[in-house]
Amino acid sequence: MKGLSVAGIALAMTLTSTAAMAELVFPSLSYRTGPYAVNGIPYADGYADYLTLVNERDGGVGGVKTKLIECETAYNTQKGVECYEATKGEGALVYQPLSTGITYQLIPKATADGIAVHSMGYGRTSAKNGKVFSHIFNYPVNYWDGASHAINHILDENGGDIKGKKIALVFHNSAYGKEPIRTLEELSKKHGFELIQIPVDHPGQEQKSQWLQIRRTRPDNVLMWGWGVMNQVAIQEAANIRYPMENFIGIWWSGSENDVLPAGAKANGYKALTFHAVGNDFPVFEDIQTHVVDKGLAAGAGDQIGTVLYNRGMYAAMLAVEAAKTAQEMHGAADITAEQMRDGMEALVMTEEKMSSLGMPGFGPEFNVSCDNHGGPGLGAVQQWDADAGQWSLITDFAPSDMDVIQGLIDEDSSAFAKENEIEMRECA
Amino acid sequence: MFYRQAGDFKKSYREDIQTFPLRQDRWAYYALMLVAFCVVPFVINDYWVSAVLLPFLILSIAALGLNILTGYCGQVSLGTGGFMAVGAYSCYKLMTAFPDLNIMIVVLLAGLVTAMVGLIFGIPSLRIKGFYLAVATLAAQFFLVWLFNKVPWFYNNSASGQINAPARSMFGFDVTGAEAEGPARYLFCLTLVVVLAWAARNLTRGRVGRSWMAIRDMDIAAEIIGVNPLKTKLSAFAISSFYIGVAGALFFSVYLGAVEVGEVFGINQSFLILFMIIIGGLGSILGSFIGAAFLVLVPVLLKNIMVGWLGWPTDIAAHIEIITIGGLIMLFLIVEPHGLAQLWRITKEKLLLWPFPH
């Protein structure tokens, strides 16, 4: 009897203490299964490990522990919606679905629920216009920037003149893959190159006919908007038709170790865009080793640390944590709400000092977010794969995109969205 | 003993041929309707609506539609996803072209458009049968998805090729768009499900349904006794496509709100609905519902048990979920090849006699 009552009190205490303990909830709509798992796993690991690191090393964000809720979407929008509905009641602060399709789903839903969505380097490009998309952020870079970076790189290599050249776009036949087309069409008018569109249907395991078309039309450059198993297959097929790898440029989602390794030495010279640094030569990885991996807290198998997509997941988590810190300062509260988190994201300033103090010096470009610009500066660089050394290296500096072309498209697309959904543009001070 | 026929007298033919001849079944049905319409809307939250009830209700409509074609008329179709896409895209085009049109009318018109398309793709069924027809409908599946990807007119030239449902309301309550409340969306779909299921039930036991079944069982014999195969097969295609089109329109506008054709209405969707009617029971209205419930609810249930309660890693849970559902499908089909509806029928027959089976 006595034992029972003691147990009862202990139980009551744990219950009350968990209820009183504030947590910052970061849902992770990850995918560790299906044809996109090869890219989804490292990203999810990086996201989870960084949040664990913040808890273990710093004791949370501003003294409040972070809590990660992982939900498996298999890159499927239906499951993504289910995950969103299942986790939004848990006090979710920001959603990072790592899927353009799911982002499109969440844009109206999350805005209505007052929860921010951060689609870092994916999602709806025109969400950059914060006047229309109050809760959607896509800093530091978006697809239209990416399309422009790729074309700028080709321009640089050809001395600024690509008139009459043929550039093929191999893309995942979905909202994701179609995003850059509009920008590339504008750019092809501006620079006078010919754009060849080659769609690849989900999941992209079979691309013989697409690469046969490339072999026949002989484009000077091939751009790729691929994801998951499609990347590996495309690089392999390009190698099979002996397409010169240095003329083959992938978007940042088509440039991880897992994409090039299957093609072995033949993938040497393949290029991809990126918006953050590569490699594991940063102090933060020592912290992850001591505070996360050595304590046995690493998400996943721990074999992805330092890879491109692991770094990107970590970068996404870092930006979320920094936005939460900003929100805590702004509102003077440690336990912030989703709306306060949104304010923090909108006022986020990333400086070199901040990144250095986090053990990530020079990891990404400096930028700040504002009310009317949710997309940051749109800086990107090109990385190249060295198959012998087995690593990516940056071959250009972080450079801006062609905003003359892109800004007009963003204004056009976002105002069309605002009109379609009867959204009044916010006033930005 | 408790479930019995005794004392339930029928005084007219009308009473004798009603859908639920047993009083207890009838009461259970009325109680279910009462709970579904008057209780559920007040107790559900967004999670229940978006993750459980809407997919169940909408896929039930699609399963009903496919069951009419495959279960009752015997024409195998693998084009369900494509026909759902027709429903979704015509719903979208109608919603954006006529913003003032009531959403209920839009959904029904989308069904009609799909019925037309279904009619066209049903024509080959007059010449080819069985597996060959399955391949022809498979062609419809791929063609339709390709078409909606290829022609920008269908998605109003949006940059991403996605279609987004604008907000539309019924009786002052939003049923589509971001502000739509769960109960309103639920009731909208539930009304359509009840009406369509009632219509399907009565269609299938009337003259039309009997001619479908005659064609299914032996088309030559049916032709000899005066069933016109052209009219029968095409009517099955049209009515089935109407149901599937309505399901597609609801799937897009009420359930998801934004749709990408290749992903949502791909071949996987066709197979999912085909599996629903095979597991639920071919040629059974109840079977369509049981099959939809099985394939929609069990995964959600398993996921919640494994991840929510037991706290397992999400990837392991996802894989075990696939294994378990595959295993359950095999188990049920071995135990009862005619589907869960047949299992239910046998249970009821046994219950009627219990505890004195002689």
Interface residues (C-beta under 8 A of the other chain):
Chain A: S30 R32 T33 A37 I41 E70 C71 E72 A74 N76 T77 Q78 V81 E82 E85 A86 K88 G89 T100 G101 Y104 Q105 I107 P108 K109 T111 A112 R124 T125 S126 N173 S174 A175 Y176 K178 E179 I181 R182 P199 D201 H202 D413 E420 N421 E422
Chain B: N45 D46 Y47 S50 A51 P55 T96 N149 A159 S160 G161 Q162 N164 P166 A167 G177 A178 E179 L256 G257 A258 E260 G262 E263 V264 G266 V300 K303 V307 P313 T314 D315 A317 A318 H319
